[in-house]
């Protein structure tokens, strides 16, 4: 069928009217586009005499990304923010005074227990030790002399006692005079007092020797303090006193050493969770995980070793500590970390990717893909979140397929076409 000249003119006018109407905005755009397309179709039919071909069909379903609902063991964790603390902090000070002659480490070095850190001038203390040893030797000689005097006086006392007894018999027999008898008795008494004096001198000499021995030990101890060694394994901090300065006993802190192997992670949990913590601590060791923010490394693993003896009234929380071996020294004192206190593991939890859960006016829901490739909106009750997954307490079963991407174009009953059929 062909159009006459009048029909062709009317079609051309319709196209021009559609264009002018769209440009001027006097009527809705879709009407003029429809009119223009109809006129163009009539012209094509009239000119070519062929049939109009139908438009291509739309894709069979809305493209979405899907995932299966899984059932697997899920840890029951308490997630909080914690702070790393040194296992022990030692403030190193000099126990004697003197010139700081040598520093044997660099600031920030790791040191082992017993490593030499500082050397204080030992010469004054070496001289004091020699003097104390000399005094000890002198007093030991005095003690030996006192013991010799005691032995001599004991013999003299024995002789004087014998003489006194002999003259006493002679006096009774009338051979010796009373004066001689009294002289012998007096001599015997004097010898006895000399013996007692010698014994006292020996005790004094022994006490002096003991004092000298203590002085020698003290001098040796002072001399040993000239070498300052590390009491623990740890990392040194800032060096407060440089080599060449004169230090006084316990005056200033020379350096601080932090023990970082093992190390503490301190954190707080709400007091409402304290019964659960105590329950699982009574059953055995409770594991603690510490994750360093912004670092793609596995979390450090430790054990809960401390629960404070009181709840903080200002915050309603209780302080806990985990002890970590920290073999790689990744945890550092003062560092903030994400802490996961693992109480137990739920064996058969239903989990789904967190992107699948949507929020509507009636709460949380997911789009479930049915066998006929249409979707239904199903309300769910969401539990804990574990990384990129959430636990579904109610609403889903293991093996069901849910939509994880493309939900904006969906409504109940809409057909879908998964982009990842292997994931469905």
Secondary structure, DSSP 8 states (H G I E B T S, - for coil): ----HHHHHHHHHHHHHHHHHHHHT-S-HHHHHHHHHHHHHHHHHHHH-----------SSEEEEEEE-EEEEEEEEEEEEEEEEEEEEEEEE-SS-EEEEEE-S-TT-EE-TT-EEEEE--HHHHHHHHHHHHHHHHHHHHHHHHHHHHHHHHHHHHHHHHHHHHHHHHHHHTSS-HHHHHHHHHHHHHHHHHHHHHHHHHHHHHHHHHHHHHHHHHHHHHHHTTEEE-SSSEEE----S-TT-EE-TT-SEEEEEEEEEEEEEEEEEEGGGHHHHHHHHHHS--EEEEEETT--S--EEEEEEEE-SS-BTTTTEEEEEEEE--TT--S-TT-EEEEEEEEEEEEEEEEEEGGG-EEETTEEEEEEE-TTSBEEEEE-EEEEEETTEEEEEES--TT-EEEEE-GGG--TT-BEEES-TTT-
